[in-house]
């Protein structure tokens, strides 16, 4: 069976690809320029002086290496926040998919409703609650809200229902395996693609999180990269701060490199997780 190709769809896909890559290309090119070269050469072409490594060194060492501190904070939020969200989504999705209990339909409605609610709508109530607990301006104000991922829970719920046969769980129980051992030894290996997919979504959401740290954190020592770069950008917009504009661009490039590497390393798991259940015997 031959596949039909649509020239219009191919052209639209190409336009979207170019539209998506232009900002990345602009960022990569301008990160190689000196401060003077940023304003004296065309934005989508290299200048005569290549200063990428100098810009990287200046970015990492500026203001006593505060960029490295922001990078460490972001990694902390991702490991604890996104990692915890992935673990909770996996446990919750497995329980909702393979166990029957009163109120299960109500839980399903709550999860679907939570997916539909944007995170910004909950930011102010979350801030007020954490202020009452005295947790604002601490890392916990960013980590704890990141543990809740309704979309990740829903994704693991549907993935577990398709990827883990109920007969396999029952066979493990007949063999004398407890619920914890059945989950860890039998089910978790089958949930790998779904876990990686949820981990990628939650990691990207936590890595790019801006609004929540903005309202929760006042101490720059706890800023993530998004908030730190925004502070640099505001400084560069002032009359005396334009000398660090090249640091903002280089820092932005360094910020997205880890995400690109993670996607390249895990893309085959992510792709298989998204297509699982699409083909049945």
JOWO-V643745 format. One line per field, one symbol per residue. ss: DSSP state (H for helix, E for strand, L for the rest). A space follows every 50 residues. Layout:
BEGIN
ss=???
END
This chain:
BEGIN
ss=LLLLLLHHHHHHHHHHHHHHHHHHHHHHHHLLLLHHHHHHLLLLLLLLLL LHHHHHHHHHHHHHHHHHHHHHHHHHHHHHHHHHHHHHHHHHHHHHHHLL LLLHHHHHHHHHHHHHLLHHHHHHHHHHHHHHHLLLLLLHHHHHHHLLLH HHHHHHHHHHHHHLLHHHHHHHHHLLLLHHHHHHHHHHHHHHHHHHHHHH HHHHHHHLLLHHHHHHLLLHHHLLHHHHHHHHHHHHLLLLLHHHHHHHHH HHHHHHHHHHHHHHHHHHHHHHHHHLLLLLL
END
